[in-house]
Every structure is written in C-alpha cells, then in structure tokens.
Amino acid sequence: MKRIAVLILSLMLCSSVFAQTENIQDTTAKPQASLVLKEESFDFGKIPQGKPVVHNFEVTNNGKVPFKLDNVQASCGCTTPEWEKNKEITVGTSSSIKVGYNAAAEGPFTKSITITYNETQTKVITIKGEVWKTPAASAPNNP
C-alpha cells in the first residue's frame, strides 16, 4: 500500500513540475531568406537532335533579408546552369538562372537543377522534353 501511495505522490510531483516549466523560444534566430520561383519546371516539347536549347528561370527574393545564390548544380553534364555568382539579390528584386540543355541523345529527358542559397536552403527546378532524331542526310532535290 505504501508503494502505491509513493508512486501516486511521485506522479503528482512530476506533473506539477512539468506544468510550471515555461516554453522558452530562441529569439536570436536570424530572419530567413525567401526565394520564390516564377516557375519550377519547363517543358521544351519536341526538339531536334544536335540543337542545344536554353530557358531562363526567374527567382525573386520575397524574404526579409538579402541573399546570394551559393550554387546551382545540374543533375548531369548535358545540362548547364548559368547565374550571376556573388550577386546579392535584395528584398523584392529578381534575378535569373539560364539553363541550357545539349540535345545530343535521342528520346525523352527530364533533368533537375538544385539551387542552393542562404548557405543551407535549396530549391529544385526541372526541365524536360523529347529529342527527335534528325535525318542523317538532307532531303533529296525536287526534280
């Protein structure tokens, strides 16, 4: 009987201690940058083999602090992103990322590009389409 009373008393003591603790929030957290993409993917449709294509993705800073694009990395070597390195994107302004695709291989493709900004934050954009094989020779002359 003593054990049950001690157990109940212990539970009541623990619950009262937890009820009196205060939630302390970290007020030293930095405001986060907010990168907004005008579009997260682009479809080139059908493109001829051997003809590289390019698309510009627009990025806007809708946060409360400026940021830089730290890195823009494509999933393969056939996709080449270009951006202004070390350019600060201030609050309310935009910049662009030019993404090129070398249409060398025939068939459908989907490629991802990872944008790293504010040192640790990331966003992913995608390009896709279908490459059709161009004829090996030119069309015959019309008599």
C-alpha positions as CSV (number, residue, x, y, z in Angstrom):
1,M,0.0,0.0,0.0
2,K,2.9,2.3,0.8
3,R,4.4,1.7,-2.7
4,I,1.1,2.8,-4.4
5,A,0.9,5.9,-2.3
6,V,4.6,6.8,-3.1
7,L,4.0,6.1,-6.8
8,I,0.9,8.4,-6.9
9,L,2.7,11.1,-5.0
10,S,5.7,10.9,-7.4
11,L,3.5,11.2,-10.4
12,M,1.7,14.2,-9.0
13,L,5.0,15.8,-8.2
14,C,6.4,15.2,-11.7
15,S,3.2,16.5,-13.4
16,S,3.3,19.7,-11.3
17,V,6.9,20.3,-12.2
18,F,6.2,20.0,-15.9
19,A,3.1,22.2,-15.7
20,Q,5.2,25.0,-14.2
21,T,8.0,25.0,-16.7
22,E,8.0,27.8,-19.3
23,N,8.4,27.4,-23.0
24,I,11.5,29.5,-23.9
25,Q,11.8,30.4,-27.5
26,D,15.0,31.3,-29.3
27,T,14.7,35.0,-30.1
28,T,18.2,35.1,-31.6
29,A,17.1,33.3,-34.8
30,K,18.0,35.1,-38.0
31,P,15.3,36.1,-40.4
32,Q,15.2,33.6,-43.3
33,A,15.6,34.5,-47.0
34,S,12.7,33.5,-49.2
35,L,13.5,32.5,-52.8
36,V,10.3,32.3,-54.9
37,L,10.4,30.8,-58.4
38,K,8.2,32.1,-61.2
39,E,8.1,28.5,-62.5
40,E,9.5,25.3,-61.0
41,S,9.6,23.4,-64.3
42,F,9.8,24.0,-68.0
43,D,8.9,21.7,-70.9
44,F,10.9,22.2,-74.1
45,G,8.5,20.0,-76.0
46,K,9.9,18.2,-79.1
47,I,13.4,19.5,-80.1
48,P,15.7,18.4,-82.9
49,Q,18.8,16.3,-82.0
50,G,22.0,18.3,-82.0
51,K,20.4,21.7,-81.4
52,P,21.0,23.0,-77.8
53,V,18.1,24.8,-76.1
54,V,18.0,27.4,-73.4
55,H,15.4,28.6,-70.8
56,N,15.6,31.4,-68.2
57,F,14.2,30.7,-64.7
58,E,13.3,33.8,-62.8
59,V,14.0,33.9,-59.0
60,T,12.6,36.6,-56.7
61,N,13.5,37.5,-53.1
62,N,10.3,37.7,-51.1
63,G,12.0,37.4,-47.7
64,K,13.1,40.0,-45.2
65,V,16.9,39.7,-45.8
66,P,19.1,39.8,-49.0
67,F,20.8,36.6,-50.2
68,K,23.1,35.2,-52.8
69,L,22.7,32.1,-55.0
70,D,25.5,29.9,-53.5
71,N,25.4,27.2,-56.1
72,V,23.3,26.0,-59.0
73,Q,24.0,22.3,-59.7
74,A,22.6,20.2,-62.6
75,S,21.9,16.5,-62.3
76,C,24.1,15.7,-65.4
77,G,26.7,17.2,-67.7
78,C,24.3,17.7,-70.6
79,T,22.6,20.5,-68.6
80,T,24.4,23.7,-67.9
81,P,23.1,26.4,-65.5
82,E,24.5,29.9,-65.6
83,W,23.8,32.5,-62.9
84,E,25.4,35.7,-61.5
85,K,27.8,34.4,-58.9
86,N,28.3,36.7,-55.8
87,K,25.4,38.9,-56.8
88,E,23.3,39.9,-53.8
89,I,19.5,39.6,-54.5
90,T,18.0,42.3,-52.3
91,V,14.5,42.1,-50.9
92,G,11.8,42.5,-53.6
93,T,14.2,42.1,-56.6
94,S,14.7,39.3,-59.1
95,S,17.5,37.5,-60.9
96,S,17.6,34.8,-63.5
97,I,19.2,31.4,-63.9
98,K,19.9,30.4,-67.5
99,V,19.6,26.7,-68.1
100,G,20.9,25.1,-71.3
101,Y,20.4,21.5,-72.4
102,N,22.5,19.8,-75.1
103,A,20.1,17.8,-77.1
104,A,22.6,15.1,-78.2
105,A,20.8,11.9,-77.2
106,E,17.5,10.9,-78.8
107,G,14.4,10.3,-76.7
108,P,12.6,11.8,-73.7
109,F,14.5,13.6,-71.0
110,T,13.9,15.0,-67.5
111,K,16.7,16.9,-65.7
112,S,16.8,18.5,-62.3
113,I,18.8,21.5,-61.2
114,T,19.3,22.2,-57.5
115,I,19.6,25.8,-56.3
116,T,21.4,26.4,-53.0
117,Y,21.0,29.8,-51.4
118,N,21.4,31.3,-47.9
119,E,24.1,28.6,-47.3
120,T,21.7,25.8,-46.5
121,Q,18.4,26.3,-48.2
122,T,17.6,24.6,-51.5
123,K,15.0,24.6,-54.3
124,V,14.8,22.2,-57.3
125,I,13.8,23.2,-60.8
126,T,13.2,20.8,-63.7
127,I,13.5,20.8,-67.4
128,K,12.0,18.1,-69.7
129,G,11.2,17.4,-73.3
130,E,11.8,15.0,-76.1
131,V,14.7,14.9,-78.6
132,W,13.8,13.6,-82.0
133,K,16.4,12.2,-84.4
134,T,17.3,14.5,-87.3
135,P,17.8,12.8,-90.7
136,A,21.4,11.8,-91.5
137,A,21.3,13.4,-94.9
138,S,19.5,16.4,-96.3
139,A,16.3,16.0,-98.3
140,P,16.7,15.0,-102.0
141,N,16.3,17.7,-104.6
142,N,12.9,18.1,-106.2
143,P,13.1,17.5,-109.9
